[in-house]
């Protein structure tokens, strides 16, 4: 979320988290020392001694360097990126570096862009950690050097560090990190550290193997589904089929007769079946006899919502941006262009559906989860169980994707697991499992939106006016984020990309209608508002370019004179794609086209050029996508490319297939057969070009998504002359 990032950068400049000394003896070693008695406390501890100079770094006697990640690893490469920052300044041997998820503790592990809150989102992981994690590594290095200097009786300035080894050239003495760990732990933590000049980097900006790949390959990686606690029960929940529905009555006798089923309980969200394993719980739920109370349930269909939104769009909304006098520009226009766009609800459809393990004990609550919003979930659970937040201990595991879904502002599935534990009086730990169908129909979608745009051209054919009206649900109103990100009634993430349009248009108005009576639960989806605003603005601008008889790249560059980073990626992508050169013709009856789009999100700039082939029957093939990205310093270029490539595939899935639709208030999609991701044969060739930069790193997990769909749509228009205004694409309209 751009506004969140901008607000938080100011907070970051006011001061970052300090380094705290922590020489911690492992519990097993401490117990052994106590048992050994006085005078023997050091016996047998050498292998366990470790050096923990701050909250983010631990060095073991075996030379293992452990980085504690305050951010969730959900496939986006966070563990590798954060470890790179620490290892760079520490001068560690990359092969010895491992990463652990940090516990929930906002005092030590807060997201510096979010204030006093710990969590992962808004593509902020690398950006907010850039200096903090480097300083953590530099402090550890300084303490190791000080320990070596004291031990060897030489000046610290004469000691070099490389690949986890300290060397004194004159005396030819060397020592590994592990050999100096115990002595380094006794050194004072430096108040200030000097960070490397970029010319000295040996890891940052270079390709380094991901730290999570080996254990994900051999099965050591721990996801929530891998957690098995003594006495644990597995729960699945029957939820109302309509939003706002409630349980009227249920008969659990048949469910309790299913082998393996232990208990059936009602919770606020529905009826939970607890069993010894997932399959038994699922079979038990199938056997439930349920009657739902739909008196207050939502019963509109998607088409009815769109019809309502189109009516709302006929009247002005709350103004999100106003430059010049758009009304006057339109009154004096020689020509007015119009377009409207419909965007459906979208599911996140992460490979690992929602799940969570909760155990309640006499001293507090423990959670095992692919945890994305540590502080929010910690406080939600504390409130439910009447505990202090610090009594909620969250074990952060890997997550099999999220795309925003696990960062739920309402802590929905985490609270659901806790409600089940509460319903059975905490007698057993509970693993809540949402099956794919539960996940697909469980809500928290990218909001459904309608956009209406107008452009005014004067007598000389210049673009003089622009009006953009949006209608859609707010993600933020009623959430803990409302105070920060809803200004004068405008949800900033609803209009981002529209209200921040970079083009030099003298008279521009953006306004918003926010319906408040639709109970379909909505949430940020990868790239949030930019997932729809980039499409409407970039495809409409191509329509304007066509009316002006101007090249789409040339027009954009004219309008981006004051935005060099936008222009830079646009020029790079166009050059690498061969913009202006004719495409090779397709087979008989095929039409080919090339399209472009450029967009800023999460302080990163991405341009994409797409090449498409449209067959006679309207079927569409995206052949090639050329991407240019400016994300500041590329900490790990290979990971940057992977994220942009993944963003292309994610966005293409939505463009070609993605839609959650309601019929009489009931979600029609259930699984990947009705909500299909793209298949490998639909994935285009993707080229990613990274702009060299010395600017601090910015987001990369999401910015590859917004430009893809408009670039493809513009390519389709170039090939067929048809503008696509409703997503996903209906290829029948492209047939000839």
N, C-alpha and C positions, 0 to 999 in steps of 0.2 A: 504494500500500500504506500504509494508515493508520499501522501501527506504525513503518514506516520513516520516514514523515514526522514522527511525534512524536519519535522518537529524534534525527532530524537537526535538528529545530528547536532542540533544546538545543545541538547543535554549532554551529549558526549564531549563536546568541546569544553564544557564547564568542568569536566573532571571525570576520569575513568576509575574503575575499581582499583583499590590498592592491593599490593602484594602482602600476603600474610604468611609468616613462617609457620611451618607445620611439620615437625619431625614426629611421625606417628609410628608406633610399634604395632605390628599386626597382632590381632587378638590372640592367635595361637601362640605366637612367640612370647607375648606378655604372660600368658598362662603358664608356659613352660618356665619362664624366668621366676615367677612367683613360687612354683612348685620346687624349683631347684634350691631356693633358700638364699640367705645372705651370702655374699661373696661368690655366688655362682650364677648371678643373673645374666652374665654375658655369655655363658656357655652355650654353644650350639646355635648362636643367633646369626652368625656371619652370613648365611645364605638368605636370611630374611631382612636384614638391615636395609632400609631404603631411605632415600633422600627426597624430601618433599618440600621444596622451597616456596611453593605457593599452591593455590587451589587447583592449578591446571597441570601440574607436572609432578611425576614421581619417577625416581631412578632407583632401580634395584641393584643389589650386589652382583647379580648375574648379568649386569649391563643392559637389562631391559629398560627402555624409556617408555613410560606410560603417560599418555596425554589424556586428560579428562575433558570430554566434550560436553559443553553446556547445551549443545544443540543436538536434536534428534537426527540420526542417520536413517533416512527412509529411501535410500537409493540415489540421492542427489549428490553424494560425494562429500558431505560435510566432514566426516571423520578424517578423510584424507586431506582436505583443505586445511582444517585446523591443525592437524598434526604437522603439516608442511610448515606452517608459520612458526610453531614452537621449535621444530627440528632445525629450521634454517638458522635461527639465532643461537640455538644451543650447539650447533655444529655436531649434531648427532649422526650416528650411522643409521641410515633410513631402514636398513634391514632389521634393526633392533626395536623399531618404534611400533607400539601398539596403542589402541585407543579404547577407552571405556566411556560409557555414558555417565555423566555426572548426576548426583542425586538432586532431588528437588530442594533447592536452597537459593532463593532469590537474592539473599544478602551477598552470596559469593558468586552466583552464576547467572545474574540477571542479564537479559539482553540489553546492551547499553543504549540501543535505540528505543527501548520501550520503558525506560525508567525502572521502577522497582518490581519488575516482573521477569520471570524466566520463561523462555519459550522459543519456538522456531517458526518463522513465517515471514511473509513479505520479502522473501529473498534477502534477508538481512544477515544470515549467519556469518559469511566472510566479511561483509562490510563492517559490521559492528565489532568484529573480533580482530580486525587487521592489526592494530597496534597492541591491543591487550595481550593477545597470544604471543606476539613477537617479544613483548616485554617479559612475559613469563619465561620464555626460553632464554632470553638474554640474562635474566637474573640468575637462572640456574647455572649458566655458563660462568658468570662472574664468580659465583660461590665455589664452583669446582676449581677454577683457576686460583682463587685465593687459598683454597685448601692445599693445592699442589705447591704453590709458592711457599707456604708456611712449612710444609713437610720437607721440601727440598732446600729451603733456605735460599731462594733465588727471587729476584724481582718478578712480580706478576707480569710485567710488560714483556718479559723474555719468553713467556710460555705461549705456545700456539695450540690450537684445538682443531682437530679435523677427524671426521668419521668416528666420533665417540672416543677419541684418544687424545690425551694431553701430552705435549712434548716440550722438553727443554733442550734445544739444539746443542748448546755449549757443553752440557754435561752428559748428553745423550740419554737422559732419563725419560721414561714414558710411564704412563698409567692410564688405565681405562676408566670410564665413568664409574663402573661398579666398584673398582678398587678405591676410589676416592669418595664414594657416596657417604660413608659414615662420617668422614672428616668434614666433608662439605656441609653436612647437616648442622655442624656446630658453628658455621660461619654466619655473621650477621647478614640479613637480607639487604642488598643495596637499595638506598633510597632512590637513586637514579641510575638508569642504564643507558648506554649508547647503542642505538640500533645500527645495523649494517647499512652502508650505502648500497643502493640497488646494483651497482657494478660488481659487488661482492657476492651476490646471490648465487647459490649453487643448486638450490631446490625450487625456490619461488620462480615461476616462469618457465620451469623445465618439466619434462614428462617424468612422473614418478608413479610406480605401481600403486594402485589403490590398497589401502590398509584393510578394507573389509572383504576383499575378494577371496583370500585363502580360506577363511572360515566359512564363508558363504558357499564355497566350492566343496569343501569336505564335510559340511554338516555341523560344524562346531557352533555356528552362529545361532544365537538364541532369539527367537521370535516369541510372541505371546503364546502362540499355539504349542510351543515346545515346553511350556511350563507345566510341571506336574508336581503338586504338593501333596503331602500325606493327607489322606481323607478328603481330598478335593472333590467337589461335585461340578459337573458341567451343566450349564443352563442355556436353554434357548427360550425365546419369548414369543408368544402370540400377540402381535400388535393389531390394533384396529385397522381395517383396510382403508378407512377414510381419515383425513386429518380432522381432528376435533372429535372423533368418535371415542366411545368409552365402553367398558365391559358392562353389559346388562346382567348377564348370568353365565355360569359355566358349570359343566359337569365333568369332574376329573376322574370318575371311577374307571373308565376304560383306559385312560392314560396311566393311571397307577398300576394297571394290570400288565403294562408292557415290561418285560424283563429289563432290569437295570434302572428303571425309574425309581427314584427315592422319595420325591416330594413334588407337590404342585402348589404354588402360592400366587396370590394376586398382588400385583404391585401397581403403582400409579400408571405405568406405561402399558400394562396388559396383564397377561397370565404367563408365569414362568414355570417351565418344567425342568426339574433338576434330576440328573441321572449320573451314573458312573462313567458314562462316556458320551460323546457328541451324538453318535448315531441313535443310541437309546433315547436321548433327550428329544431328538428330532422325531422319532417314531411316536414318542409319548405326546408330543405336541400335535402330531397328525391325528391322534386318537381323541383329542379334546373335543367336547361338544360345547360350542360357544355361541352366545347370542350377543350382538353388539347394539349399543344404544347410539343411533345416528341422529338424534334429535338436534344436536348442535353441530353436526359434522358438515364439512365443506363438500358441496355436491356439484360444483361447476366443472365443465370440461375445458381443456386447453383452448379450443376454438372460441369458447364463450369468454374466456379471460382476454384473449387477443382482441375480440370485438369490443369489449369494454375499454381496453387500453386505447384502441384507435379512436374511440369517442372522446376519451380524456385528452388525447393529443390534439384535438381540434381547438383547445383553449390554452392560453398561456399558463405555464407552471411557475414554480419558484425559481427565481433567476440564480443561476450558478456562476455565470460570467457575462459581462456586458462591456464590450468595447465599441466606442463610437455610437452611431445611430443606425442600427440595422433596419428599422422601420422606414427611415428616410431613404436608405439605399434601395430598398425593394420598391418603394413608391416611384423612384426615378429610374428603375431598371429598364433596360431595353429588352432583356430576356431573363426569365426566371426558370430555374430548373428545380425539380422536386423529386424526392424519392422517400420511400418508407421501408422499414426493415423489421422483420419479426425474428426473434431469437428465443428458442425453447428453453425449458428447464433442462439442466444437464446434471448427470450423476458424476461423481468422482471416479467410481469404478476401479478403485485401487485393487491390485492383485490380491492383497490380504484384506478380507473384509474386517469390519470392526470386531474387536475382541478385547478382553481385559480380565485380569485376575485380581480379586480383592480378598484379603484375609483380615479379619477383625480380631484383635487380641486385647488383653486387659490394659495394655499401655498405649494402644493406638491402632492404626490401620496401616496395612502394607498393600502396595499396588504393584503389579507387574504389567507393563504396557509399553507399546511403541509410543512413548509420551511426547506430545508436541506442545501442549500448553501446561507446563508444570505448575505454575503458580495458580492459574485459574482452576485447574482440576484439584489441586491441593486444598484450596479454600472451599470449593464446592463440597468435597468429601468431609472436610472438617465441620462444615455447617450441618451436613446431614447427620453425622455421628456425634455432634456436640463435642468436638475435640479442638485442640489448638492446632493451627496449621502445621507446626513442626512435629506434631504427633502423626502426621500422614507421611509415611515413608514411601517414596515412589522409586521403583527400580526401572530405569529406562532401558528398554530392549530395542533391537532393530525393529523397523516397521517396513512392511512390504508395500511401500507406496503410501501416498496420502493425498497430494494435490490440493491440500487445504482441509480435507475431511476430518482428520484427527485433531485439528485445531478448532474444536467446536466451542463456540462462545457460550454454549449452555451446558458443556460437559456431559452431553446426552448419554452416550453409551457407557461412560465411566460411572455416572450416577446410577444408571440402570443396573449395572453389576452390583453397586453398593446397596441399592434398594433391595435386591434379592438377598444379599447377605443379612441385611437388617430384618427382612421378613422371616428369616429362619433363626433369628436371634444370634447370629454369628457362630452357629454351631460347627460350621465347616467353611473352609475357603471355597470360593466360587469362581469358576472360569465361565464368563459369559461369552458365547459364540454367536455371532450373527452369520447366518448362512448367506450365500450370494443373493438369494431372493430377498432376505431381510434387508440387506444393505442397499439393494437397488430400489426397494419400495419404502425405505425408512425415512426419506426426506433429506433435508440439508443439501439442497441442490443449488447449482448456479441459478440465480433468479431468471425467470422469463421476462423478456424486455421487448418493448416496441420503441422504435426510433423514427422520427420524422425530420427530414432535412430539406432545406431550401438554399439555393445559391442565386445571387443576383449578379448579372453581367451588365456593364454599362454599354454605351453606344460604341466604344472602342474595343469592346470584347474583353475588358478587364474584369476580374473577379472583385466586386466591391462590397458584397454582403453575404453573410452566412448565418443561417438560423438552424439550431439543432435542438430538438425537443425529445426528451427521453421519458418513458413511463415504465416503472418497474418497482418491485419490492425493495425495501432497504434491508441490507444485511445487518446494519449497525444499530438502528433505532431499537431501543429496548434492551441493548446489550451493554456489558461493561465498557465497551469501546465508544459508546455514544458521545460522552462528554468530550473526548479528544477529537473525534473524526466526523461529527455531525455539526455543521456550522450554519446557523440561520435556517435550520430545517433541511439543509442539503447534506445528504449522505455523500461524502467525498469519494467513496469507492464506486458509487453508482455512476458518477460523471467523469471520473478520471479518464484521460485520453480524449474526452470531448471538451471539458473545461480547460484542459491544458494543451489544446491544439496549438502546435508551434508555428503554423503558417501565417504569414503576414497578410491578414485580411483586415482592412480598416474598420469594418463595421460587423461585429460578430456578437451573437447572443446565444447562450446555452441555458435552457431551463429544464425543470424536472418536475414530474408528478410522482408522488410516492403513495401508492395504495396501502392502506393500513388494515384492511378487512379481509385479507387473504391469509389463511392460517398455514399454507404450505411452508414448511420450514426451509429457509435458504441460508446459504453460507458462501464464503469465498471459495472460488474454484480457480485453478491455476491461471494466474494473471488477472483475476478478479474483474473489475470493470473494463479493463483493457481488452478482455476476451470478446466483448461485443462492440465497444466504442471504436476500436481500431478498424473493425470490419466496416462499420457504417461510414466513418470518415474517409477511409482510404479508398473504398470502392466509389463513394460519391465524388471524391476528388478526381478519380479517373473519368467519371461521367462528365464532370465539368471540363476536364482537359479535352475530351472528345468534342464537346460542344464548341470549345475555343479553337479546335483544330491544332492543339499543341501536343507535343510529345509528353507523356506522363512524367518522365524523369526530369525533363527540362522545366516543366511547370513547377514541380516540387522544388527544384534547386532555386528557381526564381523566388519562391515564397519562403525559402529557408536561409536567406542571407544572414540573418541574425542568430542562426542556430548551427554553428559549424560542426558540432558532433553528429547531428542528424544528417547534415549534408555529407559529412565524411563517410559514414557507413553507406549512404545511398550511392555515392560515386564509386566506392569500392565494390559493392555488390553489382552495380550495373556494368562496371569494367570487367569483373571476373566472369559475368554471365554472357558477355558479348552483346550487350544491349545495342540495338541499332543494326545489328547484323541479321540477315534473314535466317529463319530456322530451316532446318532440313525438312522438306515436305514429307508428309506421312503417306500411308498406303492409300489406295483408291477410296475415296469417300471420307477420309479422315481430315479433320481441320485442326490446325495447330496454332497455338498462341503463347505469348509471353506476357507476364504481368509483374508488377512491382508494388511493394508497400514498404513503408518505413514507420517506426513507432518507438517511442521512449516509454519504458516502464521500469520502476524500481531503480531509477537513476542510470539505467543502461540503455543503449541505443542499438536497435537492430533493423537492418534492411534485408529484405528477401526478394529475390526474383524467381518466379516459378515458370516452368515450361510445361504445357499441357497438350494432350491430344484428345480430341473429342470425336468419337466414332459416329457413323451415320445414325445409329439407333439412340444416340445421346449418351452412351456410356463414356465415362471420363477416366482418363489415366493421367496422373501427375508424373511426369517423366524425370524432372530435375528441379531441385531447389538450391539456389546459391544464396548463402547467408553471409552478411558482414555484421560483426558485433563489436561494439566499443563498451567494455565493461570495466574500464580502468585496468589496473594491473591484473593480468590473468594468472592467478596463483598457480593453477595447474591447467595449462592449455588443453590437455587431453580431456580433462573433465569439463572444461568450458564447451568444447566441441560436442561432447556426449550430451550435455544438457540442452544445447541448441538442437541437436539431432533428435533427441527425445521430445523436445517441444514441438518440432515439426510433425512427428508422428502423432502426438497427443492432439494437436490442433486439427490435423487432417482427419482423425477419427471423428471429431465433432462435426467438421464440415461435411463429410460424406455420409455419416450415419447417425450422429448423436442427437437424441431427443428423448426426454422423459415427457410423456403425454398423459393427461388425465382424461378419463371418461366418467362422467357422473361423479367426479371427485376421487376416483380410484386410479392409481398408477397402473398403466397398461404393461409396462416392461417388468421383467422378472429376472432375467439372466442375460448372458452374453449372446444368446440366440435372438433376443429382441432388442438388445442394446449392444450393438456389435462394435468392437474396436476394429481398426484396420488390420488386415492380414498382411503377411510379409510380402505377398505379391502386389499389394497396393502401395507399398512404401517406395517413394522416389529415391533417386540418387541425391544425396545431400552433401554439399560442400560448405564448409565453415571457414571463414577468413576472419582472423582476429586483428583488430586495429592495435598496433603497439601503443602503449600508454604508460605514463608515469603517474596518472591520477590514482587516488585510492580505489580499491576494488569496490564494485557495486554489484547489484543482484544479477544472478545468471540462471537460477532455477526456473524462472517464469518468463523472462523477456523474449525467449524464442517462440512463444506461443502466438502473441497477437498478430504479427505481420503475415503469418502463413495463409490464413483463410482469405484475407483480401487480395494477397498476391495471386493466389489460385483463381479467385473469382475474376480478377482483372484480366488474367490470362484467358479465362473462358470467354470473357466479353470480347477480347481481341480476336479470338478464334471464331466466335459465333455471332457477335453483335448483341448478345443477350445479357442483361444485367440481372444478377441473382440477388433477390431481396428477401428471401425467406430461407432459413437454414433448418435442418440440413438440406443440401442440394437435392432437388427433384430433377434427376437427369432426363426424365421424359420430356421436359420442356426444351431440351437441347437437341432433340431428334429432328431430322429433316426428311 
